[in-house]
């Protein structure tokens, strides 16, 4: 695995280790979903929240749990990096491996569930929506979110389309281009 992938996976790991204990557990993955739901002000017992939790449980089962090499139900950064490097080798598998989770996060970012007037369910993620979700849940500053957002908005429309978002998620996990703006989708790499 090259150095860029190590750095990308470590950045993702830091955001996913919600409780900060140095490992990702099923509870961390569930809490990732809860962070998104809470950031949008969605009632935790709503169908939208339940769908998010179900998606995250599926993400744990299909993507994260298989990385648990020692079967202690905790995935370390080293285990995750090794598993991601082995799993995310074929971009053609993105639709089955990551697209459902990416779709769920896109829908949450674009939802009209909170009082933010920019969260409108219009099928695109505005800068405000991106900052609201990715800044709060990815632990990134507003200015950092703005820079990443503008780089990901490849058509300069002022919003991220679902296709642009999927392109960014796919590039982050499957590609090794150091000039891709997608390497910063979960926050600037160190």
N, C-alpha and C positions, 0 to 999 in steps of 0.2 A: 504494500500500500504506500502510495506516495505521501509526501509531507502535507500537501494541500488537503487531501482527503482526511488525514489525521486531524488537522486543524478544524475542518468543517464538522467532522463527527464529534470532536470535543466540544465545539460551540453548541451543537445540538444537544449533546449530553448535559451540559451545564443548564440549559433551559429546561430539559426534561427531568432533571433530578430536583423535583419540586421541593422536597423536604431537605435538600442539601446534605444528605448523609453519605454521599460518595457512591451511591448505587441507585439504579432505577428498579423499582418494584412495580407490581401491578397497581399498588396504591398511587405511586407517582403518576402512572399513565392515566389513571382515573382522575387524579387531581389536575392533570393537564387539561382534561376536558372540563373539569369544574372551574378552572381559571378562566377559560373561554366563556363559559356560561355566565359566571359572575361578572366578568368584564362587560358583558352585554346586558346585564341586568335581567337575564332570563330566569323565571321561576324554576327552581331546581326540580320541581315535580311536574313540569310541563312536558308535553310530547317532544318538543324540540330538545330539551335537556336530556330526556331519556334516550332519544336517538343518538345524541352526542356520546352519552355514557356507553351505549351499546357499541358504537363505532370504536371507542377507545378500548373497550374490552377485546374487540376483534383485533385491533392493532397490537395489543399486548400478546394475544395468542399467536398471531401470524407473523409478526415482525420482531418483537422484543423478546418474548419468552424463549424462542429458539436460540437466542444469543447467550442464554444462561448455561455456559459450558460446565460449571460445577454443580448445577441443579440446586442451588440454594435459594431460588426464587428472588434473587437480586442480581442485576446485571451491572457490572462495573464498566468503567469507561473503556478499559482494555478489551473486555468481552464484547462490548457494543461495537467498537471500532473494527474488531476482527470479523464479527458477524456481518456488519454493514458492508465491509469490503468484499466479503464472500457473496452476500445477497444481492447487492446493488451493482451487478456486473452487466446486466442486459437491460438497456433502456426500454426495450420492447415489453418488458414485464411491468412497467410502471402502472398500467391500468389495473392490474390485479394486486400489486404490492402496496402502492401508496395512493392511488387516485381516490379511493373511497374516503380516506382520512383527509386528503387535501380538499375534496369536495365539501366535506362536513365543515372544515375550518373556513373555507371560502363562504359558505352559506351563513355561518355564524358572524363572520366579519361584515357581511352585507345585510344582515337581518335588520328588521325594523322593530326589534323587541325592546329597545331601551329608548330613553327620552332624547337621545342625540339626534337632531334633525337630519344629520348627514347619513345616518344609518337607515337606508330607505328600501332595501330589498329590490334594487333596480337591476341586479345582475352584474354589478361591477363594484369594486372596492375603491372608495375614495381615499384620499390621503388621511382624512380624519378617521375613517373606519380602520384603515391599516394601522395607524398610530394607536388607536384605541385598543385594538386586539393584540397586535404584535409587540407594541411597546410594553403594555402591561404584562402580557404573558411571556414574552421573550426577554423581559428585563432589559429593554433598550430605551435610551433617551429619545425624546420627541425629535430632536434634530437628527439623530442617527436614523430614526425611522423615515424621516422625510427624504434623506439622501438615498436610502435604499429604495424607497417607493419610486422616486423619480427615475432611478436607474432601471427598475423593473418595468416601468410604464414605457415600453419600447415604442409605442406609436404616439407617445406624448399627448394622449387624450385627456390626461388628468385623472384617469381611473385605471385600475387593473381589471381587465376582463378575465373571465374564468380561464380562457386559453393562455393569457399571459401568466396568470398565477400557476397554472399547471406546468407551463414551460419552466418557470422559476423553480418549482419544487422538484421537477424532474432533473433539471440541470444541477441543482444542489446535491442530490443524492447519487446521480449517475455519471456526472461529467467531471473532468479534471482541468477545466479551462480557468486559469487564474485571473483572467480578465472578465469573466462572467459576473454580472451584477448579482446573479442568484446566489453566489457564495455567501452573501451577507443577509439572506432572507431571514435568518434567525438571530440576526445581530452581527455587527462588524466582527470579523475575525481579528484575533490579536496579532 
